[in-house]
Amino acid sequence: MYKLRNQAAILLALMSLVFVGAAEAQKKSKKSGVKKAGVLWQNVNVRAQDLYYGPGGRSAMPDVSRITFIREEKGGYSTKYRIRDRDNRVWVAKIGKEAQSETAAVRLLSSIGYHTEIVHLVPRITIPGKGTFTNVRLEARPDDTERDGRWKWSDNPFVGTRELQGLKLMMAVFNNWDMKDDNNVILESRGGRFYVISDLGATFGKMGISSFPLLRWIGRSRNEPMDYAKSRTLVKKVDDKGRVKVAFNGKNSGELKNISIGQARWLADLLTKLSDRQIREAFRAANYSPAEIDLLASAFKDRVRQLDQAAEYRVAGVRR
């Protein structure tokens, strides 16, 4: 009897260890889920990119001649409606000030290899029961793509890579003061797992007056071409450790404190491949006026020039 009790006790102890181990493994799996393999950036022929039609190309253009209202989407700065177009494709329509700026930002990001949502700007659309609107951004919701949670700037599989650092730099190039984790989404499809910035509306305006949390709200704007054109400074300096310091007073500003010359060089090499025509096409796709396109394209190219020049900086003993 004593032996049986001993054996039973040992068996129970072993089973406990198995269950505890399984539970711990499950916890670790859940914690590390955001770090599963995926794609943030891929090499593309920048000079061959069509910035007017953008990601998805011409075939992905919506047919808004007949619209079916599905529901209102909650949350965020802008009013959003989920709709179905004439071809039975589902879109999220963003109404308001962010529609144009997001459309242009998506095209510029996609053109240098970053994975993005498929978005199009429609100059005019009537949504049954809701009204007629101008300059509306439509963001695709393909049947074969699932949204698999959010990812954080400081916690993802690409931390420390030039691709992630380059993406952070692009937020400064765009004056995207709303660089928060909630705007980042993981898209799962048959083509793979993609790490994407899903909301780029708070771009092409100006930053707040300071990166201090209580002050970064003051003076900021979104989709204001003149504000963007007047915000000339992108690169403030290159310090003696070979880090490129940029003007950025938005959320998660600390993420831009350790950009190396080499990382800036990598991004500058991509951006300088864009032609004047391509840059202008990105803004034309967002239905900006000719005068606004002039302002935005000129300011964007000036920021690329600053980045390019900063990336040539040399300090004795510091490698880029």
Secondary structure, 3 states (H helix, E strand, C coil): CHHHHHHHHHHHHHHHHHHHHHHHHHHHHHHCHHHCCCECECCCCHHHCCCCCCCCCHHHCCCCCCCEEEEEECCCCCEEEEEECCCCCEEEEEECCHHHHHHHHHHHHHHCCECCCCEEEEEEEEECCCEEEEEEEEEECCCCCEEEEECECCECCCCCCHHHHHHHHHHHHCCCCCCCHHHEEEEEECCEEEEEECCCCCCCCCCCCCCCCCCCCCCCCCCCHHHHHHCCCCEEEECCCCEEEECCCCCCHHHHCCCEHHHHHHHHHHHCCCCHHHHHHHHHHCCCCHHHHHHHHHHHHHHHHHHHHHCCCCECCECC
